[in-house]
């Protein structure tokens, strides 16, 4: 049987409230990571973290249009839009997975959620270098990017065989103070922003990146390396 990875949804409204996850997050998990995907609703009253953690081999916290509420990390003001039910489910489920020794991965918002879970804080002053003009067509947002420097002792550097990657950059929030016990995997050379981190609490892999590797898997070796690492951790 293939390993089972949970993928966290988001709360959106399309005439009425719905659960949403972009299909592009799922495709590389099946094609590159060789996993079976189970969507997890971001509804705080509809799940039990320990029960779900006991059934999953791993968890992916996806990117999202929404930002994390400032109350989660002691921030002074909220940067809308928010999805506070997603905050609740993401932090509780990731905590239960890590406690159970299961691997957890984060992309964009998911990276920020994991940083908050580990006691870190966020900043919201990244427009310009890290966020393209949102009035442009959706597909054009992911053409905006920059380079990141991979840390020599990191798992991303080992998996890619590179010390520098060109990545897309579509985010308003980013890491301010890095969470306790997290090792830096990637940095933005322009402003020093942490763009990737890892940890191995309880023996299982935690790995997160600020960019969107799911967007360009077929063209980018670094993106394929991320999802191969997901597959290896799930299989282990």
C-alpha positions as CSV (number, residue, x, y, z in Angstrom):
1,X,0.0,0.0,0.0
2,X,1.2,3.5,-0.8
3,X,1.8,5.9,2.2
4,X,-1.1,8.1,3.1
5,X,-0.5,11.9,3.4
6,X,-3.0,14.4,4.7
7,X,-3.3,17.7,2.8
8,X,-4.9,20.5,4.7
9,X,-7.7,22.5,3.0
10,X,-8.7,26.1,3.4
11,X,-12.0,27.9,4.0
12,X,-13.3,29.8,1.1
13,X,-16.7,31.2,0.1
14,X,-18.3,30.5,-3.3
15,X,-21.9,31.5,-2.7
16,X,-21.6,29.5,0.5
17,X,-18.7,28.3,2.7
18,X,-16.6,25.5,1.0
19,X,-13.4,23.6,1.7
20,X,-10.7,24.2,-1.0
21,X,-7.3,22.9,-1.9
22,X,-5.6,23.6,-5.3
23,X,-5.1,20.5,-7.4
24,X,-1.5,21.5,-8.1
25,X,-0.6,20.6,-4.5
26,X,-1.9,17.0,-5.0
27,X,-0.4,16.1,-8.4
28,X,3.3,16.0,-7.3
29,X,2.4,14.0,-4.2
30,X,1.0,11.3,-6.3
31,X,3.4,11.5,-9.2
32,X,6.7,12.3,-7.5
33,X,6.2,11.3,-3.8
34,X,4.2,8.2,-4.8
35,X,1.7,8.8,-2.0
36,X,-2.1,8.6,-1.6
37,X,-3.7,11.9,-0.7
38,X,-6.4,12.4,1.9
39,X,-7.9,16.0,2.1
40,X,-8.3,17.3,5.7
41,X,-11.0,19.9,6.2
42,X,-10.0,23.1,8.0
43,X,-13.0,22.9,10.4
44,X,-12.0,23.1,14.0
45,X,-15.2,21.3,15.2
46,X,-15.0,18.5,12.6
47,X,-11.7,16.8,13.5
48,X,-9.8,15.2,16.3
49,X,-6.1,15.9,15.9
50,X,-4.8,12.7,17.6
51,X,-7.3,10.5,15.9
52,X,-6.3,11.8,12.4
53,X,-2.6,11.8,13.2
54,X,-2.8,8.1,14.1
55,X,-4.1,7.3,10.6
56,X,-1.7,9.4,8.5
57,X,1.8,8.7,7.4
58,X,2.5,12.4,6.9
59,X,1.0,15.8,6.5
60,X,1.4,18.7,4.0
61,X,0.4,22.2,5.1
62,X,-0.3,24.0,1.8
63,X,0.0,27.5,0.7
64,X,-3.1,29.7,0.8
65,X,-4.4,33.2,0.0
66,X,-5.0,33.8,3.7
67,X,-2.6,34.9,6.4
68,X,-2.1,33.7,10.0
69,X,-3.8,35.7,12.7
70,X,-1.4,37.8,14.7
71,X,-2.8,36.5,18.0
72,X,-1.1,33.1,17.2
73,X,2.4,34.6,17.4
74,X,2.0,37.7,19.5
75,X,1.8,40.1,16.6
76,X,0.5,43.6,16.8
77,X,-2.0,43.6,13.9
78,X,-3.7,41.2,11.5
79,X,-2.9,41.1,7.8
80,X,-6.1,40.1,6.0
81,X,-7.5,37.9,4.7
82,X,-7.5,35.5,7.6
83,X,-8.6,31.9,8.0
84,X,-8.6,31.3,11.8
85,X,-10.1,27.9,11.6
86,X,-7.2,26.8,9.3
87,X,-4.9,28.3,11.9
88,X,-6.5,26.1,14.6
89,X,-6.5,22.9,12.6
90,X,-3.0,23.3,11.1
91,X,-1.3,24.0,14.4
92,X,-3.1,21.3,16.3
93,X,-2.7,18.6,13.7
94,X,0.9,19.4,12.9
95,X,1.6,19.2,16.7
96,X,-0.1,15.8,17.0
97,X,1.8,14.5,13.9
98,X,5.2,15.6,15.2
99,X,4.4,14.2,18.7
100,X,3.5,10.9,17.0
101,X,6.8,10.9,15.1
102,X,5.3,11.5,11.7
103,X,6.8,13.7,9.0
104,X,5.3,17.2,8.3
105,X,5.9,19.5,5.4
106,X,5.0,23.1,4.7
107,X,4.7,25.3,1.7
108,X,4.4,29.1,1.9
109,X,1.6,29.5,4.6
110,X,2.4,26.0,5.7
111,X,6.0,27.1,6.5
112,X,4.8,30.1,8.4
113,X,2.4,27.8,10.4
114,X,5.2,25.5,11.4
115,X,7.4,28.4,12.4
116,X,4.6,29.6,14.7
117,X,4.2,26.1,16.1
118,X,7.9,26.0,17.0
119,X,7.5,29.4,18.8
120,X,8.6,31.7,16.0
121,X,7.1,35.0,14.8
122,X,6.1,36.5,11.5
123,X,6.6,39.8,9.7
124,X,4.3,41.3,7.1
125,X,6.3,43.9,5.3
126,X,7.5,41.9,2.3
127,X,5.6,43.4,-0.6
128,X,7.8,44.3,-3.6
129,X,10.7,41.9,-3.5
130,X,8.6,38.9,-2.3
131,X,5.1,39.7,-3.7
132,X,4.3,40.6,-7.3
133,X,1.5,43.0,-8.2
134,X,-1.7,41.0,-7.4
135,X,-3.7,42.8,-10.1
136,X,-1.9,40.8,-12.7
137,X,-3.4,37.5,-14.0
138,X,-3.0,34.6,-11.5
139,X,-0.6,32.6,-13.7
140,X,1.7,35.7,-13.9
141,X,2.1,35.8,-10.1
142,X,4.3,32.7,-10.2
143,X,6.7,34.2,-12.8
144,X,7.9,36.6,-10.0
145,X,10.9,35.2,-8.2
146,X,14.4,35.5,-6.9
147,X,17.3,33.2,-5.9
148,X,17.8,31.5,-2.6
149,X,21.0,30.3,-1.1
150,X,20.9,26.7,0.3
151,X,22.8,26.0,3.4
152,X,25.6,23.5,2.8
153,X,24.7,21.1,5.6
154,X,21.0,21.1,4.8
155,X,18.8,18.4,3.4
156,X,17.7,20.6,0.4
157,X,21.4,21.2,-0.6
158,X,22.1,17.4,-0.4
159,X,18.9,16.5,-2.3
160,X,19.5,19.0,-5.1
161,X,23.3,19.0,-5.3
162,X,23.1,22.8,-5.5
163,X,23.9,25.8,-3.4
164,X,21.6,28.2,-5.1
165,X,18.1,27.9,-6.6
166,X,15.8,30.2,-8.6
167,X,12.4,30.1,-6.9
168,X,9.1,31.8,-7.3
169,X,8.0,34.3,-4.6
170,X,4.4,35.1,-3.8
171,X,3.9,35.9,-0.2
172,X,3.0,38.8,2.1
173,X,4.1,37.3,5.4
174,X,7.4,35.7,6.2
175,X,9.6,34.6,9.1
176,X,10.7,37.2,11.6
177,X,12.1,35.2,14.5
178,X,12.9,31.6,13.6
179,X,11.2,28.9,15.8
180,X,13.2,27.0,18.4
181,X,14.9,23.9,17.1
182,X,14.5,24.8,13.5
183,X,17.6,24.6,11.2
184,X,17.9,27.1,8.3
185,X,17.8,25.4,4.9
186,X,17.5,28.4,2.6
187,X,18.0,32.2,2.8
188,X,17.1,35.1,0.5
189,X,20.5,36.7,-0.3
190,X,18.9,40.1,-0.9
191,X,17.4,40.6,2.6
192,X,18.4,37.5,4.6
193,X,14.8,36.3,4.9
194,X,14.6,32.6,5.9
195,X,13.1,30.8,2.9
196,X,13.4,27.2,4.1
197,X,14.0,25.3,7.4
198,X,14.1,21.7,8.7
199,X,14.1,19.8,11.9
200,X,13.8,16.1,13.1
201,X,11.8,16.2,16.3
202,X,11.0,12.7,17.5
203,X,13.0,11.3,14.6
204,X,10.6,12.3,11.8
205,X,11.4,14.9,9.1
206,X,9.9,18.4,9.3
207,X,10.7,20.4,6.1
208,X,9.2,23.6,4.9
209,X,9.9,26.2,2.1
210,X,8.5,29.7,1.5
211,X,8.3,29.3,-2.3
212,X,5.8,27.1,-4.2
213,X,7.6,24.0,-5.5
214,X,4.2,22.5,-6.6
215,X,3.9,25.2,-9.3
216,X,6.8,24.1,-11.6
217,X,7.6,20.5,-10.7
218,X,8.1,19.4,-14.3
219,X,10.6,22.2,-15.1
220,X,12.4,22.7,-11.8
221,X,14.8,20.0,-10.5
222,X,14.7,21.7,-7.0
223,X,10.9,21.3,-6.9
224,X,11.1,17.6,-7.8
225,X,13.8,17.2,-5.1
226,X,11.4,18.6,-2.5
227,X,8.7,16.1,-3.4
228,X,11.2,13.3,-3.6
229,X,12.2,14.1,0.0
230,X,8.5,14.0,0.9
231,X,8.2,10.5,-0.6
232,X,11.3,9.3,1.2
233,X,10.1,10.5,4.5
234,X,6.7,8.9,4.1
235,X,8.2,5.6,3.0
236,X,10.5,5.6,6.1
